[in-house]
């Protein structure tokens, strides 16, 4: 083998070794090559329109970063107005490796609180929990805690990523909305007029405590009561149909959770007492090819109309425009 052949083989070996070194560079940071900038792009496509609504709805993001040993590294808080395209956040300089990232968007200390102050290098993702604020007050059915305010919308996202300091990356985190609004309409046939001051509404659920992975933690039952209630009239006739409208909200809804909707008169006469999840999921069958939980996570607004007869008995229900047939004993 001549000298030229040795040089040719040696040159190829050098090229291979350089390529291998470049691949291995993700685990080290050299002084000669400054690390590239990495980004996180936040999206919100987990909705019924399947479009990204993050820039329209979210105003603030808290991003928590944990290392490959699940130890807390840092938290970055940004208003979306300060972010590129209102949804892309620049990450701090991080050593190459695997990271666990958790984001909460819309967090407002008037409505929520983090369960602990995380300590760098000590705390883990399991220490990151969010609790909805509630007040100690009597609700219907002996519920000890109530929520009567219109909640700030809240979103969650989580991902794991392998960052390379020499290879810039944009990580996408798609959000799931954890807050839901209910617009409830009671409509009578006119024989007995309805009055908002004589009616009490309550949605009862134990869903105000969220884990780092967005799962529900054990919580007290909370009575969600209207932040808005009004009388209405959909008829121009003197003895026309009377209507009462109420709006309330709740946190994340789960397929197998015990969630009750109760409406009663102040004298204790019960008008409605239903397993709410069962009725909400009936609308899923209307052309939605997805699991029950995905539907509950995508849908964040519900309109429920209860039609009452002259004796205040429910004769028909509409949920998001879909008519539900009443079975004996449902109410």
C-alpha positions as CSV (number, residue, x, y, z in Angstrom):
1,X,0.0,0.0,0.0
2,X,1.6,3.3,-1.1
3,X,1.8,6.6,0.7
4,X,-1.1,8.2,-1.3
5,X,-3.4,5.3,-0.3
6,X,-2.5,5.8,3.4
7,X,-3.2,9.5,3.2
8,X,-6.6,8.8,1.6
9,X,-7.6,6.3,4.3
10,X,-6.3,8.7,7.0
11,X,-8.3,11.6,5.6
12,X,-11.5,9.6,5.5
13,X,-10.9,8.5,9.1
14,X,-10.5,12.1,10.2
15,X,-13.7,13.1,8.6
16,X,-15.6,10.2,10.3
17,X,-14.2,11.1,13.7
18,X,-15.1,14.8,13.2
19,X,-18.7,13.9,12.3
20,X,-18.8,11.6,15.4
21,X,-17.5,14.4,17.6
22,X,-20.1,16.7,16.3
23,X,-22.8,14.2,17.2
24,X,-21.4,13.9,20.7
25,X,-21.2,17.6,21.2
26,X,-24.8,17.7,22.4
27,X,-23.5,16.4,25.8
28,X,-20.8,19.0,26.2
29,X,-20.4,22.8,25.9
30,X,-17.1,24.0,24.5
31,X,-15.5,27.4,25.0
32,X,-14.8,27.7,21.3
33,X,-18.4,27.2,20.2
34,X,-21.1,29.1,22.1
35,X,-24.3,27.2,22.6
36,X,-27.2,27.9,20.2
37,X,-30.4,29.4,21.3
38,X,-33.4,27.1,21.9
39,X,-37.0,28.1,21.9
40,X,-40.4,26.8,23.1
41,X,-43.5,27.5,21.0
42,X,-46.8,27.4,22.8
43,X,-49.9,26.4,20.9
44,X,-53.6,25.8,21.8
45,X,-55.1,23.4,19.2
46,X,-56.9,21.2,21.7
47,X,-60.2,22.9,21.0
48,X,-63.3,22.0,19.0
49,X,-62.2,24.2,16.1
50,X,-58.8,22.4,15.8
51,X,-57.0,25.7,15.2
52,X,-54.3,27.4,17.2
53,X,-56.0,29.9,19.5
54,X,-53.1,30.5,21.8
55,X,-52.2,34.0,20.6
56,X,-55.8,35.1,20.9
57,X,-56.6,33.7,24.3
58,X,-53.5,33.3,26.4
59,X,-51.9,36.3,28.0
60,X,-49.2,34.9,30.3
61,X,-47.1,31.7,30.6
62,X,-45.1,30.1,33.4
63,X,-42.6,27.5,32.1
64,X,-41.0,25.2,34.7
65,X,-37.8,23.3,33.7
66,X,-36.6,20.1,35.4
67,X,-33.4,18.2,34.5
68,X,-33.1,14.5,33.6
69,X,-33.1,13.6,37.3
70,X,-36.3,15.6,37.7
71,X,-34.7,18.3,39.7
72,X,-35.9,21.8,39.4
73,X,-33.7,24.0,37.2
74,X,-35.6,27.3,36.6
75,X,-38.9,29.0,36.0
76,X,-39.5,31.5,33.2
77,X,-42.5,33.8,33.4
78,X,-43.5,35.8,30.3
79,X,-46.4,37.9,29.1
80,X,-47.3,36.7,25.6
81,X,-47.0,40.3,24.4
82,X,-43.2,40.1,25.0
83,X,-42.8,36.8,23.2
84,X,-42.0,36.3,19.5
85,X,-45.3,36.1,17.6
86,X,-46.9,36.2,21.0
87,X,-46.2,32.4,21.5
88,X,-42.5,31.7,21.2
89,X,-40.2,31.9,24.3
90,X,-36.4,31.9,24.3
91,X,-34.9,29.3,26.7
92,X,-32.0,30.2,28.9
93,X,-28.6,28.7,28.2
94,X,-28.9,25.1,29.3
95,X,-26.3,22.2,29.2
96,X,-27.0,19.6,26.7
97,X,-29.3,16.8,27.9
98,X,-32.8,15.7,28.6
99,X,-35.3,18.0,30.3
100,X,-38.9,17.8,31.6
101,X,-40.9,21.0,30.9
102,X,-44.3,21.9,32.4
103,X,-46.2,25.1,31.4
104,X,-49.2,26.8,32.9
105,X,-50.7,29.6,30.9
106,X,-53.2,32.2,32.3
107,X,-52.2,31.6,35.9
108,X,-53.6,34.5,38.0
109,X,-52.9,34.7,41.7
110,X,-56.4,36.1,42.3
111,X,-57.8,32.7,41.3
112,X,-55.0,30.1,41.7
113,X,-52.0,29.3,43.8
114,X,-49.0,27.1,43.4
115,X,-48.8,24.6,46.3
116,X,-45.1,25.1,47.0
117,X,-42.1,27.4,46.3
118,X,-39.8,25.3,44.2
119,X,-36.1,25.1,45.2
120,X,-33.4,24.8,42.5
121,X,-31.7,21.5,42.6
122,X,-34.0,20.1,45.3
123,X,-37.6,20.3,44.2
124,X,-39.1,17.9,41.7
125,X,-42.0,18.0,39.3
126,X,-44.1,16.3,41.8
127,X,-43.9,19.4,44.0
128,X,-45.6,21.5,41.3
129,X,-49.3,21.6,41.9
130,X,-52.0,24.2,41.2
131,X,-55.0,24.8,43.5
132,X,-58.0,26.9,42.6
133,X,-58.9,29.4,45.3
134,X,-62.3,28.9,47.0
135,X,-64.1,30.4,49.9
136,X,-65.2,28.6,53.0
137,X,-69.0,29.0,52.9
138,X,-72.0,26.8,53.0
139,X,-73.3,25.5,49.6
140,X,-76.1,23.2,48.6
141,X,-76.1,19.6,49.9
142,X,-73.7,20.5,52.7
143,X,-70.7,21.5,50.5
144,X,-68.2,23.4,52.6
145,X,-66.4,25.3,49.8
146,X,-67.9,27.5,47.1
147,X,-66.6,29.4,44.0
148,X,-68.7,32.3,42.8
149,X,-66.2,34.2,40.7
150,X,-65.6,34.1,37.0
151,X,-62.3,32.3,36.8
152,X,-59.4,33.4,34.7
153,X,-58.9,30.8,31.9
154,X,-56.1,28.3,32.7
155,X,-54.1,26.0,30.4
156,X,-51.5,23.2,31.0
157,X,-48.9,21.6,28.8
158,X,-46.1,19.1,29.4
159,X,-43.2,17.6,27.4
160,X,-39.8,16.0,27.6
161,X,-37.0,17.2,25.3
162,X,-33.4,16.4,24.5
163,X,-31.5,19.7,24.0
164,X,-28.2,20.0,22.1
165,X,-26.3,23.3,22.7
166,X,-24.8,23.2,19.2
167,X,-28.1,22.4,17.4
168,X,-30.9,24.9,17.9
169,X,-34.3,23.5,18.5
170,X,-37.8,24.8,18.8
171,X,-40.0,22.7,21.1
172,X,-43.7,22.9,20.6
173,X,-46.0,22.6,23.7
174,X,-49.7,22.3,22.9
175,X,-52.0,23.4,25.7
176,X,-55.0,21.8,27.3
177,X,-57.6,24.2,28.8
178,X,-58.5,23.4,32.4
179,X,-61.4,25.9,32.8
180,X,-65.0,25.5,31.6
181,X,-68.0,27.8,31.3
182,X,-71.6,26.8,31.7
183,X,-74.5,28.9,30.5
184,X,-77.7,27.5,32.0
185,X,-81.2,28.5,30.8
186,X,-84.4,27.6,32.6
187,X,-87.5,28.2,30.4
188,X,-91.1,27.8,31.6
189,X,-94.2,27.6,29.5
190,X,-95.7,30.7,31.2
191,X,-98.1,29.1,33.6
192,X,-95.7,29.7,36.5
193,X,-93.2,32.6,36.0
194,X,-89.6,32.0,37.0
195,X,-87.6,34.5,39.0
196,X,-83.8,34.6,39.4
197,X,-84.1,35.6,43.1
198,X,-86.1,32.4,43.9
199,X,-83.7,30.0,42.2
200,X,-80.4,28.5,43.4
201,X,-77.8,26.9,41.0
202,X,-74.8,24.8,41.9
203,X,-72.4,22.6,40.1
204,X,-70.6,20.3,42.5
205,X,-67.2,18.7,41.7
206,X,-64.0,17.8,43.5
207,X,-61.8,19.2,40.7
208,X,-60.0,22.3,42.0
209,X,-56.5,20.7,42.7
210,X,-54.3,19.9,39.7
211,X,-51.1,17.8,39.6
212,X,-48.0,18.6,37.6
213,X,-49.3,16.3,34.8
214,X,-52.7,17.9,34.8
215,X,-54.3,15.0,36.6
216,X,-56.9,15.8,39.3
217,X,-55.6,15.4,42.9
218,X,-57.8,14.5,45.9
219,X,-59.8,17.6,46.7
220,X,-62.8,18.8,48.7
221,X,-66.1,19.0,46.9
222,X,-66.6,22.5,45.6
223,X,-69.9,24.2,44.9
224,X,-69.6,26.3,41.8
225,X,-72.3,28.9,41.9
226,X,-73.3,31.6,39.4
227,X,-71.2,34.7,38.9
228,X,-74.0,35.9,36.7
229,X,-77.8,35.4,37.0
230,X,-80.6,37.3,35.3
231,X,-84.3,37.2,34.3
232,X,-85.3,37.2,30.7
233,X,-88.4,37.0,28.5
234,X,-88.4,35.4,25.0
235,X,-92.0,36.4,24.3
236,X,-93.8,39.7,23.6
237,X,-97.0,38.3,25.1
238,X,-98.2,39.3,28.6
239,X,-98.4,35.7,29.6
240,X,-95.3,34.8,27.6
241,X,-92.5,32.3,28.3
242,X,-90.3,33.3,31.3
243,X,-86.6,32.6,31.4
244,X,-83.8,32.7,34.0
245,X,-80.2,32.6,32.8
246,X,-77.2,31.7,34.9
247,X,-73.5,31.5,34.1
248,X,-71.0,29.6,36.2
249,X,-67.7,27.9,35.7
250,X,-65.7,24.9,36.8
251,X,-62.3,23.4,36.5
252,X,-61.2,20.3,34.4
253,X,-63.9,17.8,33.7
254,X,-63.0,14.1,33.8
255,X,-65.0,11.3,32.1
256,X,-65.6,9.2,35.3
257,X,-65.8,12.1,37.8
258,X,-68.8,12.7,40.0
259,X,-70.1,16.1,38.8
260,X,-73.6,17.1,39.8
261,X,-75.8,20.0,38.6
262,X,-78.5,21.0,41.0
263,X,-81.2,23.7,40.6
264,X,-83.7,24.3,43.4
265,X,-86.0,27.0,44.7
266,X,-85.1,28.8,47.8
267,X,-87.8,26.9,49.7
268,X,-85.9,23.7,49.0
269,X,-88.1,22.5,46.2
270,X,-85.7,20.6,43.9
271,X,-86.1,21.2,40.1
272,X,-83.0,19.6,38.6
273,X,-80.4,17.2,40.0
274,X,-78.4,15.4,37.3
275,X,-75.2,13.6,36.6
276,X,-73.8,16.4,34.4
277,X,-71.0,14.5,32.7
278,X,-73.5,12.0,31.3
279,X,-75.4,14.8,29.6
280,X,-72.4,16.6,28.3
281,X,-71.0,13.5,26.7
282,X,-74.3,12.8,24.9
283,X,-73.3,15.7,22.6
284,X,-70.1,14.0,21.7
285,X,-72.0,11.5,19.6
286,X,-73.0,14.3,17.3
287,X,-70.3,13.8,14.7
288,X,-67.2,13.8,17.0
289,X,-64.8,11.0,16.4
290,X,-62.8,11.2,19.6
291,X,-62.6,9.7,23.1
292,X,-64.9,11.0,25.8
293,X,-62.0,12.5,27.7
294,X,-60.6,14.3,24.6
295,X,-64.1,15.7,24.0
296,X,-64.2,17.1,27.5
297,X,-60.7,18.6,27.2
298,X,-61.5,20.2,23.8
299,X,-64.9,21.6,24.7
300,X,-64.7,24.5,27.1
301,X,-68.1,26.1,26.8
302,X,-71.5,24.5,27.3
303,X,-75.0,25.9,26.9
304,X,-77.7,23.9,28.6
305,X,-81.4,24.8,28.2
306,X,-84.0,23.1,30.4
307,X,-87.6,23.4,29.3
308,X,-90.1,23.2,32.1
309,X,-93.8,22.5,32.0
310,X,-96.5,24.2,34.2
311,X,-95.5,22.1,37.2
312,X,-91.8,22.9,36.9
313,X,-91.1,19.4,35.5
314,X,-88.3,19.1,32.9
315,X,-89.8,18.0,29.6
316,X,-86.8,18.6,27.3
317,X,-83.1,19.5,27.5
318,X,-80.7,21.0,24.9
319,X,-77.0,20.8,25.4
320,X,-75.0,22.9,22.9
321,X,-77.9,22.9,20.6
322,X,-78.4,19.1,20.7
323,X,-81.8,17.9,22.1
324,X,-81.6,15.2,24.8
325,X,-84.6,12.9,25.4
326,X,-85.7,12.7,29.0
327,X,-85.8,9.3,30.6
328,X,-88.0,8.5,33.7
329,X,-86.0,9.3,36.8
330,X,-83.4,11.4,35.2
331,X,-84.3,14.5,37.2
